[in-house]
Amino acid sequence: MTEYERLSLQLQATLVSGLSLMVVQSKLQSSDENAGYVQQVLNWQSQVARVLEGLKSVLG
């Protein structure tokens, strides 16, 4: 598997996890749940940033 293929799969997985976060967000009730959700979103944003950095390095 090339680096580009690996990054493509990683990007797909990251996008799917983002969609699941959106579904979870629509079902939150309490502020405690919201705090945990915000942390998950921040983690997801850093995942996206890592994938994009990897793609930039591969694509030049």
N, C-alpha and C positions, 0 to 999 in steps of 0.2 A: 504494500500500500504506500502510495506516495504521500509526501507531507501535505500536498494540496487535498488529496482525498481524505486524509485524517482530519484536516481542519474543516472540510465540508461536513463531515459527520458530526464533528464537535459543534459546529454552528447549528446544524439541524437539531441536535439534542438541546442546545441552549434555547433555541426558539420554542421548542415544545415545552421546556420547563417554564418559560415565560408565559405561555398560554395557560398552563396549569395554575400559575400564580394568579392570573387574572380571574380564573374560575373560583379559586379559593377566596379571593378578595370579595367577590360578590356574595359570599356566604358568611362573612365575619359578623359577629355580634358585639362582643365586648372590647374594651380598650386594651385589655391584656392580649387578646388575639391580634389586635391591630399592631401592637408593638412588635410581636413576633413576625408579623407579615412584613413590616417595614424592613426588618433585618434581612429577611429572605430576598426582598427586592434589591437591597443594596448588594447582597451576595451575587444576585443574578446580574446586576449591572457590571460588577467586576468580572464575571465570567464572560460577558459580551465583550468587554474591553480587551481581555486576554485573547479571545478568538480573533478579534479584528487586528490586534497587533501581530498575531501569527500570520494572518492572511497578508498583511502589508509586507512582512518580511519575505514571504514566499513569492508574492507577485512583484515585488520590487517597488 
